[in-house]
Amino acid sequence: MNTKIFCDIADITLIKKYNKIKIVKGFTTNPSLMRKAGAKDYELYSKKILKYCKKKPISFEVFADDQKSMIEQGKKINSWGKNVFVKVPVVNSKNKFTGKIIRELNKNNIKLNITAVYTAKQTKKILQVINKETKVIISIFAGRAGDAGKDPIPEFIKSINLAKKFKNVEILWASVREPYNYIQAKQLGCHIITIPPAIIEKIQNFGKSFSELTKETVKAFLADSKLSNFKI
């Protein structure tokens, strides 16, 4: 499986940079990343991003919490560009499944990225409300599951198997914690992995031997001990 790398970022300077990097096949954003990037006007900022990211797929998330507003926001976000995926959380803040929103946007041929997914049960519910034509990404949060002491791998295996009947559905490994997650995602058969810039830099340096890594590590310790003027 050739797992596509998406860059998880909303900083315009970094989007300009990573849009030119061949291994980066798309972008994902969320309201937290937008705020961190200094966005004041969500629509205006998103449209600025789209000036630089014109072809690669990019996800912008709805931030309303009720059904009517989420549908309205989804339709509006979709109108910003042909490469736009509308990001919709699998539940709202009251833990209510957003199935009606997903169905409504999906039947209007709006490309979706269903986010904050943790289980294969949630994947199954999503698949029950979508068609088999319009593109849908299902983002499973591996890192956050691991942070809570849960093993996300079985949920990925089950979700990938469930999605096999849907040629329009891609499973995405989200909330990356280390470069090795890319290898894991590839081995599982994830279609996409979304990665922050610092980890993309490390993936570009894949291929060093254990011998090289040992030497580099020892050299770094030695250099720091000299800079610190340590004596025993």
C-alpha positions as CSV (number, residue, x, y, z in Angstrom):
1,M,0.0,0.0,0.0
2,N,1.4,3.4,-1.0
3,T,0.2,5.5,2.0
4,K,-0.1,9.2,1.0
5,I,1.4,11.8,3.3
6,F,-0.8,14.8,4.1
7,C,0.7,17.7,6.1
8,D,-1.2,18.7,9.2
9,I,-0.8,22.5,9.4
10,A,-2.6,25.8,9.0
11,D,0.4,28.2,8.9
12,I,0.5,29.8,5.5
13,T,4.3,30.1,5.3
14,L,4.6,26.4,5.9
15,I,1.8,25.5,3.5
16,K,3.6,27.4,0.8
17,K,6.8,25.4,1.6
18,Y,5.2,22.0,1.9
19,N,3.0,22.4,-1.1
20,K,6.2,22.3,-3.2
21,I,7.5,19.1,-1.5
22,K,6.8,16.0,-3.7
23,I,6.0,13.5,-0.9
24,V,3.3,15.8,0.5
25,K,0.1,14.9,-1.3
26,G,-2.4,17.1,0.6
27,F,-3.1,19.1,3.7
28,T,-5.4,18.9,6.8
29,T,-6.3,21.7,9.1
30,N,-8.6,22.1,12.1
31,P,-9.9,25.1,14.2
32,S,-7.1,24.6,16.8
33,L,-4.4,24.8,14.1
34,M,-6.1,27.8,12.5
35,R,-6.1,29.6,15.9
36,K,-2.4,28.7,16.5
37,A,-1.6,30.1,13.0
38,G,-3.1,33.4,14.0
39,A,-6.3,33.3,11.9
40,K,-8.8,36.0,12.9
41,D,-11.3,35.5,10.1
42,Y,-11.8,31.8,9.3
43,E,-13.2,32.2,5.8
44,L,-10.7,34.9,4.8
45,Y,-7.8,32.9,6.2
46,S,-8.9,29.7,4.5
47,K,-9.2,31.5,1.1
48,K,-5.6,32.9,1.6
49,I,-4.4,29.3,2.1
50,L,-6.2,28.3,-1.1
51,K,-4.3,30.9,-3.1
52,Y,-1.2,28.7,-2.6
53,C,-2.8,25.3,-2.3
54,K,-4.8,25.1,-5.5
55,K,-4.6,21.5,-6.5
56,K,-3.7,19.3,-3.6
57,P,-6.6,18.1,-1.4
58,I,-7.1,20.2,1.8
59,S,-9.5,19.8,4.6
60,F,-11.3,22.7,6.5
61,E,-13.4,21.9,9.5
62,V,-16.9,23.0,10.4
63,F,-17.0,24.5,14.0
64,A,-20.7,24.8,14.6
65,D,-22.3,22.3,17.0
66,D,-25.9,22.0,15.8
67,Q,-27.1,20.1,12.8
68,K,-28.5,23.1,10.8
69,S,-25.4,25.3,11.3
70,M,-23.0,22.4,10.6
71,I,-24.8,21.7,7.2
72,E,-24.8,25.4,6.3
73,Q,-21.1,25.7,7.2
74,G,-20.2,22.5,5.3
75,K,-21.9,23.8,2.1
76,K,-20.2,27.1,2.4
77,I,-16.7,25.6,3.0
78,N,-17.3,23.3,0.0
79,S,-17.8,26.3,-2.3
80,W,-14.3,27.6,-1.6
81,G,-12.6,25.3,-4.0
82,K,-12.7,22.0,-6.0
83,N,-9.8,20.6,-3.9
84,V,-11.6,21.2,-0.6
85,F,-12.7,18.5,1.8
86,V,-15.2,19.5,4.4
87,K,-14.2,18.2,7.8
88,V,-17.0,17.0,10.1
89,P,-16.6,15.5,13.5
90,V,-18.2,12.1,14.0
91,V,-20.1,13.4,17.0
92,N,-21.0,16.9,18.3
93,S,-19.9,18.2,21.7
94,K,-22.9,16.4,23.2
95,N,-21.7,13.1,21.8
96,K,-24.5,12.9,19.3
97,F,-23.6,11.1,16.1
98,T,-23.5,13.5,13.1
99,G,-25.0,11.0,10.7
100,K,-27.7,13.3,9.4
101,I,-25.1,16.0,8.6
102,I,-22.8,13.5,6.9
103,R,-25.7,12.1,4.8
104,E,-27.0,15.5,3.8
105,L,-23.5,16.8,2.7
106,N,-22.6,13.5,1.1
107,K,-25.7,13.3,-1.0
108,N,-24.9,16.9,-2.3
109,N,-21.6,15.5,-3.7
110,I,-19.5,17.3,-1.0
111,K,-16.2,15.6,-0.3
112,L,-15.9,14.9,3.4
113,N,-13.3,14.2,6.0
114,I,-15.0,12.6,9.0
115,T,-12.8,13.4,12.0
116,A,-12.3,12.5,15.7
117,V,-13.0,8.8,14.9
118,Y,-11.6,6.3,17.4
119,T,-13.4,3.0,16.8
120,A,-14.5,0.6,14.0
121,K,-18.1,1.0,15.3
122,Q,-18.0,4.6,14.4
123,T,-16.5,3.8,11.0
124,K,-19.4,1.3,10.4
125,K,-22.0,4.0,11.3
126,I,-20.4,6.5,8.9
127,L,-20.4,3.9,6.1
128,Q,-24.1,3.2,6.7
129,V,-25.0,6.8,5.8
130,I,-22.9,7.5,2.8
131,N,-23.1,6.7,-0.9
132,K,-20.4,4.8,-2.9
133,E,-19.4,7.6,-5.2
134,T,-18.6,10.9,-3.4
135,K,-15.1,10.9,-1.8
136,V,-15.0,10.4,2.0
137,I,-11.9,10.3,4.3
138,I,-12.3,8.7,7.7
139,S,-9.7,10.1,10.2
140,I,-8.9,7.7,13.0
141,F,-7.0,9.3,15.9
142,A,-4.2,6.8,16.7
143,G,-1.9,9.0,18.8
144,R,-4.6,10.3,21.1
145,A,-5.9,6.7,21.6
146,G,-2.3,5.7,22.5
147,D,-2.1,8.7,24.9
148,A,-5.1,7.2,26.7
149,G,-3.5,3.8,27.0
150,K,-5.6,2.3,24.2
151,D,-4.2,0.2,21.2
152,P,-5.6,1.8,18.0
153,I,-4.3,-0.9,15.7
154,P,-7.3,-3.3,16.0
155,E,-9.7,-0.4,15.2
156,F,-7.7,0.4,12.1
157,I,-7.7,-3.2,10.9
158,K,-11.4,-3.5,11.3
159,S,-12.1,-0.1,9.8
160,I,-9.9,-0.8,6.7
161,N,-11.7,-4.1,6.2
162,L,-15.1,-2.4,6.5
163,A,-14.2,0.3,4.0
164,K,-13.0,-2.2,1.3
165,K,-16.4,-2.3,-0.2
166,F,-16.3,1.5,-0.7
167,K,-13.9,2.6,-3.5
168,N,-14.6,6.2,-2.6
169,V,-13.5,5.8,1.1
170,E,-10.0,6.3,2.4
171,I,-8.9,5.6,6.0
172,L,-6.5,8.2,7.4
173,W,-4.1,7.7,10.4
174,A,-4.4,10.9,12.4
175,S,-2.7,12.4,15.5
176,V,0.8,11.1,14.7
177,R,3.3,11.0,17.5
178,E,6.5,9.7,15.9
179,P,8.0,9.1,12.4
180,Y,7.6,5.3,12.8
181,N,3.8,5.8,12.7
182,Y,4.3,6.2,9.0
183,I,5.7,2.7,8.7
184,Q,2.8,1.4,10.8
185,A,0.2,3.1,8.7
186,K,1.8,1.6,5.5
187,Q,1.9,-1.9,7.0
188,L,-1.8,-1.7,7.9
189,G,-2.8,-0.4,4.5
190,C,-4.0,3.1,5.6
191,H,-4.7,5.2,2.5
192,I,-3.4,8.4,4.1
193,I,-1.4,9.6,7.1
194,T,-1.5,13.2,8.2
195,I,1.7,14.5,9.7
196,P,3.0,17.7,11.3
197,P,6.0,19.4,9.5
198,A,8.7,18.4,12.1
199,I,7.9,14.7,11.6
200,I,7.8,15.0,7.8
201,E,11.4,16.3,8.0
202,K,12.4,13.2,9.9
203,I,10.6,10.9,7.4
204,Q,12.6,12.5,4.6
205,N,15.8,11.2,6.4
206,F,14.6,7.6,6.7
207,G,17.2,5.0,5.8
208,K,20.0,5.5,8.3
209,S,21.5,2.2,9.7
210,F,21.6,1.4,13.4
211,S,25.4,1.8,13.3
212,E,25.0,5.4,11.9
213,L,22.4,6.2,14.5
214,T,24.6,4.9,17.3
215,K,27.6,7.0,16.1
216,E,25.4,10.1,15.8
217,T,23.9,9.7,19.3
218,V,27.4,9.2,20.9
219,K,28.8,12.3,19.0
220,A,25.8,14.4,20.2
221,F,26.4,13.4,23.9
222,L,30.1,14.1,23.6
223,A,29.5,17.5,22.0
224,D,27.1,18.5,24.8
225,S,29.4,17.4,27.5
226,K,32.3,19.5,26.0
227,L,30.0,22.5,25.6
228,S,28.9,22.1,29.3
229,N,32.6,21.8,30.5
230,F,31.6,18.8,32.6
231,K,34.3,17.4,34.9
232,I,34.3,14.4,37.2
